[in-house]
Each structure stands twice: as structure tokens, then as C-alpha cells.
Amino acid sequence: MPSSTPLLQGSSIDSSLHGVYTASPIKYMKYGRGSITSLPTLIENLGASKAYIITGRSLREKTPVIERIEGILKEKGAWAGTFSGVREHAPIADIHSATSAIRASGADVLVSVGGGSPIDAAKAVAWHLHREAIAGAGAGADAADIKWVPSIAVPTTLSAAETTRNAGYTNEKGEKVGVAEGEMVPKAVLYDGDIALHTPLRLWLSSGIRALDHALELLYHPSAPEIPTKRLALSALPDLFHLLPASHSCPDDADIRQRLFLAAYAALFPFQFTGALGLSHAIGHAIGASYGIPHGITSCVSLAGVLRYYATKNGEQARQIARAACVIPEIESKGDVVEDALAVAKGVQGLVKVLGLGSWLVDYNVNPGEEEAIAVRALRDPAHPDIRAVTELVRTMYAPSSSNDAATRL
């Protein structure tokens, strides 16, 4: 995946008067409790007939979700098979195995069921199948004429991988890498709150912090337009701050989970970008696969610290972050950029704590002394001008005491 510089020194991120929005290839977004029964109709709308499910072992073995979806597809003669071996962070070996199985099945549409790993795996499988088709077409073939295998995403978390053109996976060295193509975006997304009830609460809530990470980092992403992207991200913030604690208190409430699906979609409303969404995501990529930290938990580790870092710099990022203080009822805006941005960071940290998700690098056996290596992986450049500052920032993520000490040095 081509890299983007997360700190973007000198780049303008104020899109209030100038911007451009490129529409996502998503054609359908279906939502509502029980809406999984409309899956065959979505397949038909895409001009496909045989669906191959891509998912993880937990959903297959510990819940009735996959069996139910298989039953819905079999009733219409639309099931081509199921690959349920996608592990966390989508190791490349799993992607190769799924690609081989799907190639042999004759499926003409993929259905990814789960969180970010199965959805990204399905996108990566589509990319590999397309590359194979190009190679098989011969030297004179035009790649633009080679049809992609489309996919439909059925998310069970709030990670919103279904809205992007990026597919992150783990290579043979255990490093997080990826590919990005517009045609990899799922052509349809189906949000069913009843299915979401089978997602373990900690996974569900931590993916909600990932959604919060999306909304806040979108505000200072240099390619994000004010309309519709940033406005929808701002609209998602009060819902996330209110609904995540509600879901924590009432984990069996499918209506709350349904509303959270819509908030997560608005938090990362589909727009086409490449690389890490922002510095919090870049750090998350650097620590996730390398240390076995779940996607959502990486945001619990990194987001509040990154927001504090930008707030103290008092730059354009701080001004964009401060906007959130005006829309989140739990935060009182003071009308000062730095104070408001710091209040947002404090609010995020407080929400993580309320949800019981407080996490530090030491909790995942990340030893002190590895902060510079993490910073290099996050920035993708050992000579990056902010390498020292980000190294110090990562040091604040080790433990509460190190956070207080190192924050004064930023």
C-alpha cells in the first residue's frame, strides 16, 4: 500500500471553502434488524449468482451467524462455499488459501462476514484474483477490460473496513502491509443489528473506539472534504459518545447496536484515500500485527495521546480537533483551540476508561526501548523530521506513569 505521511507538515487541511469529493464505488447500503434476509437480492442486484463467504473461525464455530447466512444462500441456490480461516490482521497465508478455494469454486461474488480482518481479506482476495486474471489473459490484454470479482460486506464490528479501498494484511515477516484499488471497495454493505449481538462486548466496544478514531482523524485528513465527509464525521461523534456507554450498559440491545452501525458508517463515510488515515492509525498499524494487539485496542492505546500531541502543537490539526468539542455534549467548549482540543483528548480517554478498555503497550508485552522502532514503522521513514517527537509520543503509551512523565517533553 503506498504510504502517506501521517503528520503532513505544511499541508492545508481546512476544506471549509475548497474541496472535492470522489464518490465511492459502493452501490448499496442496506440496514436494519433482520436485513440479512435481503442478501440474495443484493447478490442479484450485482448481477451475480454464486456467493463465497469469507469469515473467521470464531464466527463459524462460536455463533450461529455463518450457518444462518449459508442457509439463506442455499435456499436460493446462491451458496458456493465458505472459507472460515481468516485470523486476526489477515495473515497472507490465509489470503492465499482463500484465493485458491474461491478460484476453484466458480463463485462470482464474495461475501465477507466479520470485522476488519475478514473484510480486508476479501478485498485482498479480490485483488489477487484480478491479478491472476490479468496474467492469464496474456500480454496483449488490457487490464481495464478484466472484470473484478465484486464483494458484499456483512460487518459484525464497528471497524468500517467496508467503506474503504484499502486492504491491510500481514506479510510473511509479520509486518502490516496492504494494497489499495477503487474496485476493491465492497459493492454492497449490509448492517444487521441482530447479527451484531453475537459479537463479544469487548470486541464490539473497542471497534467503537476505532470508529471514534476514524471520525476524529478524518477531521484533519488532507484529502477529506468538508461536504459530505467531515460533516458526517462530526455528526457521528455525539452518537458514539452516547451509544457506546449505552451498549456497554445494555449489551443485548440490538437497537443500540444497529444505531452504532450507522454512526460508524458516518464516522468513515466512504471516500477514497490511500495509506494510514492519520497518525493514530499509523501507530496502530505499527503496533497491531507486530505485537498481536487487536485493531480496536490499538485505537484505545493511541488515539487520546495523538490528540494531545496535536493539541499542544496548536496547528491546523488542533483547530480541526477542537471542532469536535462543539458537537459532543459531554465536552464543554471554551472557545480556545488548544483548550478545546485537549478537552477532546481528555474526553476520549475518559470514554475508553468508562468502557473498561483502558490499555497500554505494557499490557501486550511491548518492552520499553521499542518506541523508536514503532515510530519508524508508523512514519515509514527513519529520517522523518518528526521521528523524535513521535518516539516520545509512543513512550507515553507504555503505561499511565510514563504517559504523565513523557507528555511534558512533547
C-alpha positions, 0 to 999 in steps of 0.5 A: 500500500503506498504510504502517506505521511501521517503528520503532513507538515505544511499541508492545508487541511481546512476544506471549509471553502475548497474541496472535492469529493470522489464518490465511492464505488459502493452501490448499496447500503442496506440496514436494519434488524433482520436485513440479512434476509435481503442478501440474495437480492443484493447478490442479484442486484450485482448481477451475480449468482454464486456467493463465497463467504469469507469469515473467521473461525470464531464466527463459524464455530462460536455463533450461529451467524455463518450457518444462518447466512449459508442457509439463506444462500442455499435456499436460493441456490446462491451458496458456493462455499465458505472459507472460515480461516481468516485470523486476526490482521489477515495473515497472507497465508490465509489470503492465499488459501482463500484465493485458491478455494474461491478460484476453484469454486466458480463463485462470482461474488464474495461475501465477507462476514466479520470485522476488519480482518475478514473484510480486508481479506476479501478485498485482498482476495479480490485483488489477487484474483484480478491479478491472476486474471490479468496474467492469464489473459496474456500480454496483449490484454488490457487490464481495464477490460478484466472484470473484478470479482465484486464483494458484499460486506456483512460487518459484525464490528464497528471497524468500517473496513467496508467503506474503504479501498484499502486492504491491510494484511500481514506479510510473511515477516509479520509486518502490516502491509496492504494494497489499495484499488477503487474496485476493491471497495465492497459493492454492497454493505449490509448492517444487521443489528441482530447479527451484531449481538453475537459479537463479544462486548469487548470486541464490539466496544473497542471497534467503537473506539476505532470508529471514534478514531476514524471520525476524529482523524478524518477531521484533519485528513488532507484529502477529506472534504468538508461536504459530505465527509467531515460533516458526517464525521462530526455528526457521528461523534455525539452518537458514539459518545452516547451509544457506546456507554449505552451498549456497554450498559445494555449489551443485548440491545440490538437497537443500540447496536444497529444505531452504532452501525450507522454512526460508524458508517458516518464516522468513515463515510466512504471516500477514497484515500490511500495509506494510514488515515492519520497518525493514530492509525499509523501507530496502530498499524505499527503496533497491531500485527507486530505485537498481536494487539487487536485493531480496536485496542490499538485505537484505545492505546493511541488515539487520546495521546495523538490528540494531545500531541496535536493539541499542544502543537496548536496547528491546523490539526488542533483547530480541526480537533477542537471542532469536535468539542462543539458537537459532543455534549459531554465536552464543554467548549471554551472557545480556545483551540488548544483548550478545546482540543485537549478537552477532546483528548481528555474526553476520549480517554475518559470514554475508553476508561468508562468502557473498561478498555483502558490499555497500554503497550505494557499490557501486550508485552511491548518492552520499553526501548521499542518506541523508536522502532514503532515510530519508524514503522508508523512514519515509514521513514527513519529520517522523518523530521518528526521521528523524535517527537513521535518516539516520545509520543509512543513512550507515553503509551507504555503505561499511565506513569510514563504517559504523565512523565513523557507528555511534558517533553512533547 
